[in-house]
């Protein structure tokens, strides 16, 4: 069975993933889509992407639809990515905060959890006497399951400062050799939720002092970016900070946010 895709079929999937997740798949992503979805065609013994699209569109296969979203939205991430943000969080945001309840941070596109546990290490180190919580969310249930497991291959620990590795990570032994786990004490201060950022965020998620929305806006068109920022802002406390990725900008969609420095915004 070949797994070539026609332009018409690719356009169907472009519209579908945009409708579900707000993601604009450029024509350059055609190879990626074929690579990631071909195994699903094989699973169903389908010969064409049209057959798979009809299955997804039937309204009777919610689990398969979620799996398709999982396969197309999984992004590369790693510990202490774009480290300047964590330096700013520690030296400017945390140092200047006025103690008032728990300090809460939201990693709003957390993928497999590296950003969540990076933030947790930083907060555990910087706020030893203060209650804090890190919430991670993603649209993909597959990556959320990996994030909640807090279990990573040993070669993923690059970037974690040696003192944090010693304090907050456990080296796997025997059957878990070649891996490491985040300590239970740290893991207990985190939680994970499935959130579609293109939809209003439920109020029960609560309010946050800091929201990290990094390396996800590049997948959205301008209308979707506006919608996502509008959905997040009610969950950011007054005086709170929004961090976006280094290759991203909120030009034209700041919606009342003040630019503190490139990629860092503050809600007045």
Secondary structure, 3 states (H helix, E strand, C coil): CCCCCCHHHHHHHHHHHHHHHCCCCCHHHHHHHHHHHHHHHHHHCCCCHHHHHHHHHCCCCHHHHHHHHHHHHCCCCCCCCCCHHHHHHHHHHHHHCCCCCCEEEEECCCCCCHHHHHHHHHHHHHCCCCCEEEEEEECCHHHHHHHHHCEEEHHHHCCCCHHHHHHHEEECCHHHCCEEEECHHHHCCEEEEECCCCCCCCHHHCCEEEEEECCCHHHCCHHHHHHHHHHHHCCEEEEEEEEECCCCCCCCCCCCEEEEECCEEEEC
